[in-house]
Amino acid sequence: STKESTGKPVGRYPVPNKKDLPYDIVELMEEVEMKIGFLPNVFKAMSHRPAEFRAFFAYYNAIINKDTGRLSKADKELIIVATSIVNRCPYCVVAHGAFHRIYSKQPALADQVVVNWKLADLSDRDLAMLEFALAVCRAENITEEHFQKLERHGFDREDAWDISMISAFFAMSNRIAHFIDLRPNKEFYSMGRTP
């Protein structure tokens, strides 16, 4: 569907009919829909450009679904939420706030980060991780002090790379969502709020 239940369009570009999409894209969309119970609007919107859809989700998959490193799924989602707040992206804040609630089993933490990450109930490790991610997001001059602070909290240089790639990818993703006026699916708002 090209519209949400509110009657508003998913975004400003047309969403192709499923029958007109390449098989691999339809297959991924159906897999995601089966897994979470609905199809996130980002899949619908990005299907407007199949080659870019493939590149976008291939890189997303490479940085978010990798099995190595010290970042948990909840850590990655928290980085996305914090980055998306700075970039004022309602879609990613809402969607990835929902995924953070699910992975962390902490229904209030993402909301606290949305309001003010420095006052949220975060561990020193999480604070260091978000400070680094937001320095990348804001295109600050990254210094050895940034790396040293991460190292004091158990992150190595490869973890710093992972944090940076997530922050940088979502800075791009946030701008795409902003440009296409991507709307969050209504399902995201309630996900993970109750056990």
N, C-alpha and C positions, 0 to 999 in steps of 0.2 A: 504494500500500500504506500502511496506517495504522501498520505496525510496521517497525522496523529488523530487520536480520538477527539481532540479538541477542535478538529476541523482545520487546524493550521497545517501548512505544508511542512514536510520534513526539513526542507531547506529551500534555497532559491533556484536550484537547478532541477530539471526533471529527473525522476527516478525511472530507469528503463523497466519495461515489463520483464519478468523473469524469463519468459520464453525467448526473449531477444538477447539474453546475456550468454557469454561463453560458458560451457559446461563446468569448467573448473571453478568459476566464480559462484555459480549456482550451488555447486557441491559444498563449497566453504560456507556459504550463507545458510544452507540447510543444516549443516553440521552445528553451526553456532546456535541457530534457532532451536534445534533439538536439545542442545546442551543446557541452554539457560531459559528456554521457554518462550522467547521472543527474539526478534532480529533487531539488534541495536541500529539506530538510524544512521550511524556512521557507515555501515555496510551498504545501506540503501544509497546514501549520498555519493559515496566513492564509486559505486558501480556505474556512475555517469561516464567515467573514464576507465575502462577495463585495464589498460596497461598500468596506469597510476594506482588503481586498486591493488593490483598484484604486487607492485613495488612497495606500497604503503604497508600492506599486511605482512609481506615477507620480512620487512625490517622490524615491524612491531613484534612479530613472532620471534625473530632472532634475539631481540633484547629483553622481551618480557617473559618468554617461555623457555629460556635457557636453564639448564639444570646445574650450572657451575656458579661459583661465587658465593659470597656471604649474604646476598640480599634475598630475603624471603619474598613471596608474592605480596604480602602485606606491606613490606618495605617499599617495593616498586610502586604499588598503588598510592602509598602516602607521598612519594616523590611526585607522582603524576598530579595528585590533588594540589599539593603546594605550588608546583609549577603552573598549574592551570589557574590558580587563584591570582597569581602575579600577572598572568596574561589575560585575566578577565574572561575566561572561557566557561560559560555556564554548562555547556554540554559535557565537557571533560570533568568539571568539578562534580556534577551530579552523578555521571556514570561511574567515574572511578572512585568517588566517595562510597558508592554502593558496593563496588568490588572490594574496597578496603574493609568495609564493615563485615563482609562475608569472610574474607581471608583472616582478618585480625580477631574476629569474634568480639570486637569492641564497638558497640553501636554508636557511641558518642564521639570517639576520637577524631574521626574525619571532620565532623561538624565543628569541633573545637579548633582544628587546624584551619578550617575555612574562616572562622572568626578572627583568630590571631594565633598563628602557629607557635609564637614565642611564649604564649601563656597556656598552651595545651598541655595535657598530662602526658608529655613525652619523656622518654628516658634521655640521659645525656647522649647516648649513642644515636638515638633518633634525631635529636637536635643538631648534632654534628653532621649527620647525613643530610638533613634538610638545609642546613646552612650552606653546605657545599653545593647541593643541587640548585639552590637559589642563586648562588654566586654565578654558576654557569648560565642559568636562565636569564639573569640580568646582564650577562656579558661583562661581568667584572673581570679585572685582571686577576687571574688565578696564580697564586704564589705558592712557594714551598710551605708557607704557614698553613695554607688550606689543606695540603696533603698531610702535614704533621698532625693537625688536629684530628683528621680522619683516622690516622694511624694510632693515635692515643685511644681511640674507641674501637679498635680491632679491625679496621678496614685497611686493605693493602692497595697498591696502585691499580690493580685490576678491578677492585671494587670501585675505586674512584672513576675508572673508565665507565663501568656499568652505570653508576649514578649519573655521570655526565651525559652518556648517550640517551638515557631515559629522559633527563631534563631537556636536552637539546631536541630530541625527536618530538617531545610533547610541546615544546615551544612552536615547532613547525605545525604540529597537529592542531594546536590551539588557534593558530592563525588561519588554517584552512577552515576550521569550524566557524570561526568568526566571519570569514569571507563568504562562506556559503550559508550563513545564518542557520547553522545546524541546531535542531531542537532536541532536547533530551527526551527519551521515551518515558512515558508516565510510570512504567514499571520500575525504573531506577530509583524513584523517590522513596519507595517503601522497602526495597531489598535490604536484607540484613539488619533491619531495625529491631526485630524480635527473634528470639531463638526458634 
